[in-house]
Amino acid sequence: MRRKQPRIVPGGSVLCQRMFTRIGCAGQPPSFRVEFYPYSSLTLTLRRRNDQMIVRFSDLLQRAPLPVLEGAAALLLSKIYRRRTPRALVAPYHEYAKSHKTRQRVQKMRGGRVRAASLHPAGEHFDLTEIYDDLNAQFFGGELRRPHLGWSTRNWRRQFGSFDPGPNQILLNKRMDRPEVPRYVVEYVLFHEMLHVKHPTRRSGCSLLSHSPEFRAEEKLFPEFDRARKALDLLARGRTGLRFRIENLASRLLS
Ligand SMILES: [Zn+2]
């Protein structure tokens, strides 16, 4: 990774000297050297080197308006010189920091969507998009919106499927993308996750709340419900060596 160099803040020394006086320090202000520094978060630091005070603003402030930089300097200097923090002066910095955090959260969310969009629904044996569309036509009148679909990147030990409403994606355990697994098993797991799309809950993952009585009733409309659950039981036992009762199994392995 390229190492970024600090950059001098234009007019930074005069700005800090002005804030030195504004926070109520008397006498000749010290000499300041003010830099934008490539911190990974909104960080402000100050240290003394000989007769000079070295002030570092996070370079995330590089495009911030002047009152924000003044606020940052006032906040830093009032802490160092033990003065009461002048609220009005510091307010623009606090607001900027808050909105910066908001933007970061938005970016993070976007990042999640980008990852979701790059999932690969076409496995080696089963194409989830095709199965989804078939099930949608058969059980939902073709009206269920299609989330991002994909196979897990690893073999999951405890789950056959999941629906996560945040990134809006259904993932299926890639252990099922094998020729010896009957298609109706994959269909059943995907159908179960589609019911989570249809019956949204606040929590992702399986809980008693996510499987309401209506959910359970609709799930049984799947023609091969019993066969599929027995096959999942065998698949789970074959790999983990654990013995579950079938009734418990589906609720542990599907979400
Ligand atoms: Zn579930």
Residues whose N, C-alpha, C, O or C-beta is under 5 A from the ligand:
A	BS01	ZN	C206 L254 S255
